[in-house]
Amino acid sequence: MTWKNRRKTICLGLAVVLLLVMYLALPIPSQAATVFGLGSSSATVRTVMGTPTSVSQILNLSTWYYGSSTVDFQDGKVTGWQQGSRTLKVSTGSAVSGATPIRVGSTASQVTAAMGTPQSMASFGFGSSWWYYGLSTVELENGLVTGWANHGDLTGKTTSQNVFKGVEETIPYTSVSQYATALIIPKAQTTAIWRLPRTERVQSTVRLSSGRSFPFVAENGSYYGQISQQTGRSKTVFVHSYYRSDGTYVRSYYRSLPH
């Protein structure tokens, strides 16, 4: 091989190496998200779901509406959602066959393994969230299960639980005041909720002017504004679930204000 031909071969080899280096340096194109989940950004939700039909904003909290379906954000990150007239493409993961039953102290990933992605999820501040499976709920505090209310959807998926069997509103108010919050909710909110189908209504939340949310229907089935059979007055006080000293779980409930 002559020097001229050898030089051409060397130059061609260097060109090939240079092109290969440039190709490997190119950024790998990212695939567009197909689902969103807890903690996803608003940009991800917009990519997955498109432009919302409407948006409401209170301070750093916002809700995007897709028909009657909603996605809740805090500081631009997903904190909850509710399935409604338009199917939300949301996932926390899939149920795993033979997964360990849910118990007090189970993690969020263990709840997902047992039950799959919740139909709706609501966050109520201070690390508290409810995962809705049909009419049933799993309550978590700071990512760990603290209790649940089984209305049929959790059967066979949880361990046993000692639940208070009486009428919660007969418990003296003084003994639950530390768990109680009196609510004043605009009538427009409750009117809109009552127009929803039953499952959506059960999974709905009411929001104070401060932005803090509460479930419209409590774990024991009572709801905001219900007339109390004990007092004859509207139930406007939400009592958070708690455990008695003997380990009995008292589900969250609504009650009327004391005299």
C-alpha positions in Angstrom: 0.0 0.0 0.0 1.4 3.4 -1.0 1.7 6.2 1.6 -1.1 8.1 -0.2 -3.5 5.2 0.2 -2.4 4.6 3.7 -3.1 8.2 4.6 -6.6 8.0 3.1 -7.3 4.9 5.2 -6.1 6.6 8.4 -8.2 9.7 7.7 -11.2 7.6 7.0 -10.7 5.6 10.2 -10.4 8.8 12.2 -13.6 10.2 10.7 -15.5 7.0 11.6 -14.2 7.2 15.2 -15.1 10.9 15.4 -18.7 10.3 14.1 -19.0 7.4 16.6 -17.9 9.6 19.5 -20.4 12.4 18.4 -23.2 9.8 18.2 -22.5 8.5 21.6 -22.5 12.0 23.0 -26.0 12.7 21.8 -28.6 12.8 24.6 -30.9 9.8 24.7 -34.4 11.0 23.9 -36.7 10.6 26.9 -40.0 8.7 26.4 -43.1 10.8 27.2 -44.8 9.8 30.4 -47.9 7.7 30.0 -49.1 7.8 33.6 -48.7 10.0 36.6 -48.6 9.2 40.3 -48.1 10.6 43.8 -45.5 13.3 43.7 -45.6 13.8 39.9 -45.1 17.3 38.6 -47.8 19.4 37.0 -45.9 19.2 33.8 -46.1 15.4 33.8 -49.8 15.5 34.5 -50.3 17.9 31.6 -48.3 15.6 29.3 -50.3 12.6 30.4 -53.8 14.1 30.6 -53.6 17.2 28.5 -55.0 20.7 29.4 -57.4 20.6 32.3 -61.0 21.9 31.7 -60.6 24.2 34.7 -58.3 25.0 37.6 -58.9 26.2 41.2 -56.1 27.7 43.3 -55.8 28.5 47.0 -52.3 29.7 48.1 -49.9 26.9 47.2 -52.7 24.3 46.7 -54.4 23.8 43.3 -56.9 21.4 41.8 -57.1 20.5 38.1 -60.4 19.4 36.8 -60.9 16.9 34.0 -64.7 16.8 33.8 -65.7 15.7 37.3 -62.3 14.0 37.8 -59.7 16.0 39.8 -56.0 16.0 40.4 -54.7 17.9 43.6 -51.4 19.6 43.8 -49.3 21.2 46.5 -46.4 23.3 45.4 -46.8 21.8 41.9 -46.6 18.2 43.0 -49.5 15.7 42.9 -50.9 15.0 46.4 -54.2 13.2 45.4 -56.8 12.6 42.8 -60.4 11.5 42.3 -61.7 9.4 39.4 -64.8 10.9 37.9 -66.3 11.3 34.5 -63.0 11.2 32.7 -60.6 8.3 33.5 -57.3 9.6 35.0 -54.2 7.8 33.8 -52.7 7.4 37.3 -50.8 4.6 38.9 -49.1 3.8 42.2 -48.3 0.3 41.0 -50.1 -3.0 40.5 -51.5 -5.5 43.0 -49.3 -8.5 43.6 -50.8 -12.0 43.9 -50.2 -13.4 47.4 -49.1 -10.0 48.9 -49.0 -9.6 52.6 -52.4 -8.4 54.0 -52.6 -4.8 55.1 -51.9 -4.2 58.8 -51.3 -1.2 61.0 -47.8 0.0 60.2 -47.8 -1.3 56.6 -46.1 1.0 54.1 -47.7 2.7 51.1 -45.9 0.2 48.8 -47.3 -2.7 50.8 -50.8 -1.2 50.4 -50.3 -1.0 46.7 -49.0 -4.6 46.6 -52.2 -5.8 48.4 -54.8 -3.6 46.6 -53.2 -1.9 43.6 -53.7 1.7 42.7 -56.4 3.4 44.7 -59.4 4.8 42.8 -59.0 8.0 44.6 -56.5 9.5 47.1 -57.0 12.5 49.3 -54.3 14.3 51.4 -55.5 16.2 54.5 -52.2 17.8 55.6 -49.9 16.9 58.5 -48.9 13.8 56.6 -52.4 12.3 56.6 -53.9 10.7 53.5 -56.8 8.4 52.7 -56.6 5.8 49.9 -60.1 4.9 48.5 -61.0 1.5 47.1 -64.6 1.8 46.2 -66.5 2.7 49.4 -63.6 1.5 51.6 -60.7 3.5 52.9 -57.1 2.9 54.1 -55.8 5.7 56.2 -52.0 6.5 56.3 -50.0 8.9 58.4 -46.6 9.8 57.1 -46.6 6.9 54.7 -47.7 4.2 57.2 -51.1 2.6 57.7 -52.9 3.7 60.9 -56.3 2.1 60.2 -59.0 1.4 57.6 -62.7 1.2 57.1 -63.8 -1.9 55.2 -67.2 -1.6 53.4 -66.5 -4.8 51.4 -63.7 -3.8 49.1 -60.9 -4.7 51.5 -62.2 -8.1 52.5 -59.4 -10.7 52.6 -56.8 -8.0 52.1 -56.3 -6.8 55.7 -55.5 -8.3 59.1 -58.1 -8.3 61.9 -58.9 -5.0 63.6 -60.7 -4.3 66.9 -63.2 -1.6 65.8 -65.5 0.3 68.1 -69.0 -1.1 67.6 -71.2 1.5 69.2 -72.6 4.9 68.0 -69.5 7.1 67.8 -71.5 10.3 68.5 -72.5 9.0 72.0 -68.9 9.2 73.1 -68.6 12.3 75.3 -67.3 15.3 73.4 -64.8 16.1 76.1 -63.0 12.9 75.5 -62.6 13.4 71.7 -62.2 17.2 71.5 -58.5 16.8 70.8 -59.4 15.0 67.6 -62.3 17.2 66.6 -62.4 20.1 64.1 -65.5 22.3 63.6 -66.1 23.0 59.9 -67.9 25.8 58.1 -68.3 24.7 54.4 -69.9 26.9 51.7 -73.2 25.5 50.6 -72.0 25.6 46.9 -69.4 22.9 47.8 -71.9 20.5 49.4 -74.5 21.1 46.7 -71.9 20.2 44.0 -70.9 17.0 45.9 -74.5 15.9 46.2 -74.9 16.0 42.4 -72.1 13.4 42.0 -72.7 9.6 41.8 -72.5 7.8 45.1 -69.0 6.5 44.9 -67.6 9.8 43.8 -69.6 11.5 46.6 -68.1 9.1 49.2 -64.6 9.9 47.9 -65.1 13.7 47.8 -63.5 16.2 50.1 -64.6 19.5 51.4 -62.2 22.4 51.7 -62.0 25.3 54.1 -61.1 28.8 53.0 -57.6 28.2 54.4 -57.1 25.4 51.9 -57.2 22.5 54.4 -59.3 19.6 53.2 -61.5 17.1 55.1 -63.4 14.0 53.8 -67.1 14.7 53.0 -67.9 11.2 54.2 -66.2 9.9 57.4 -65.0 6.3 57.8 -68.2 5.3 59.8 -70.4 6.5 56.9 -71.6 9.8 58.5 -71.2 12.9 56.4 -70.9 16.7 56.7 -74.3 18.3 57.3 -76.1 15.1 58.2 -78.9 15.6 60.8 -77.9 13.9 64.0 -80.3 11.4 65.5 -78.8 12.2 68.9 -79.2 16.0 68.9 -81.4 16.9 65.9 -78.7 19.3 64.7 -76.4 19.2 61.7 -73.2 17.3 62.0 -70.5 19.8 61.3 -67.7 18.6 63.5 -65.2 16.1 62.0 -63.6 13.8 64.5 -60.4 12.1 63.3 -59.9 8.4 63.9 -58.0 7.4 66.9 -57.1 4.4 69.1 -58.4 3.9 72.7 -56.0 2.8 75.4 -57.3 -0.8 75.0 -56.3 -0.8 71.3 -59.9 -0.3 70.0 -59.9 1.6 66.8 -62.5 4.4 66.7 -63.2 5.3 63.0 -63.5 8.9 62.0 -67.0 10.4 62.1 -69.0 13.5 62.0 -71.0 14.8 65.0 -72.9 17.9 65.9 -71.5 20.7 68.0 -72.1 20.3 71.8 -74.5 22.7 73.5 
